[in-house]
Amino acid sequence: MKSCGVITEYNPFHNGHAYHLKRARDVSRAEVVVAVMSGNFLQRGEPAIIDKWQRAEVALTHGADLVIELPFAYAVQSADYFGFGAVKLLQALGVDSLCFGTDSDETLDYQAFAEFNQSHQVELAQAFQEIRNNGMNYPQQMTEVYRKLLPEWQLDFQTPNHILGMSYAKANQKFTSPMTLLPIKREVSHHHQEKIESFDFASGTAIRKATLLGDFRQIERVVPEDTYQLLTATKLASWEGAWPLLKYQLMVSSVDQLASCYQVVEGIEFRLKEMAVKANSFGEFVSLVKTKRFTWTRIQRLCTYLLIQVKVEEIEEVREHSYLRILGFNDRGRQFLSERRKEIELPMVTNLNKTTESLLHLDIRAGQVYQLLTDSKAQDYYRKPLISLG
């Protein structure tokens, strides 16, 4: 079966995502569309407003044939690690092409960029070393380095989907048989657009903001009916809801305990502990902590690691022992897995047992913490994959 992959979060699933799935199938001419989707915590270091099972079900209803969970160790990371983890899973499944959205206004040859990146590793490493600790954040550093080495391209790494597209391309080129890259220009709304202006499309940022403000009238026209029902009937997870848990943890932990968590570096543990006492909300806390080097997104990821008490060795363990956690499929997805099963070298997890539970221990803990933010009572990692009739 000819296959196309998409890398997603669906926070929440909206009309733009449905458009992307349709376009992915059309431009790739694929018989099966495979979605690698973040679990309950997302790339920018925040809890998904709707849990992964409900998001996977909506995706299967609107065009995906198979939904694989991107492990926490890759999902809550900067773009390059996020992209590599997702591409690695699609490669393990033998997916033929990768379709992704881009904010780029120009026609950009992502494949040529990936090939340049692969063949100029030494020059890139040297250029990054020269501007290290210059006060710029990582996207700014990337923009400066690539404009120095590829001045005619005038690359800009300030838009999220463009950054991710570059990361997918770089990761894809590391494999023996790279997937065909199929970038699609985002329609109407930009990733960070905060207002719902189009009749049909809006960014996830705008939808989440309107949801938390209770402006459901606007939301109804930019999301499918099943997403609308979830947004209006479900207790939604958010950092403000998680703030009391995080604040307690920061207050009672010693600076040494905080420093033992993943990515807590450069003495930031002292600042985190000091500001936790002063802040009355999560938003206020991040505003007090952030600096030029520690951006809002970086701090959110740090807070996620601290909330779940993630250690360096746990992240490294997942990178060394990857797996395919199946969230759901329809008949086409089932047939695809059946055809590829003998060629797939990674463990395929559908039901938990002693072996697979040890593989997923970090994801399980993240799921248990996430459930403290919602009305969910059952341990979701013991659920079997969703089966769609589509």
Secondary structure, 3 states (H helix, E strand, C coil): CCEEEEEECCCCCCHHHHHHHHHHHHHHCCCEEEEEEECCECCCCCECCCCHHHHHHHHHHCCCCEEEEECHHHHCCCHHHHHHHHHHHHHHCCCCEEEEEECCCCCCCHHHHHHHHHHCHHHHHHHHHHCCCCCCCHHHHHHHHHHHHCCCCCCCCCCHHHHHHHHHHHHHCCCCCCCEEEEEECCCCCCCCCCCCCCCCCCHHHHHHHHHCCCHHHHCCCCCHHHHHHHHHCCCCCHHHHHHHHHHHHHHCCHHHHHCCCCCCCCHHHHHHHHHHHCCCHHHHHHHHCCCCCCHHHHHHHHHHHHHCCCHHHHHHHHHCCCEEEEEECHHHHHHHHHHHHHCCCCEECCCCHHHHHHCHHHHHHHHHHHCCCCCCCCHHHCCCEECCC
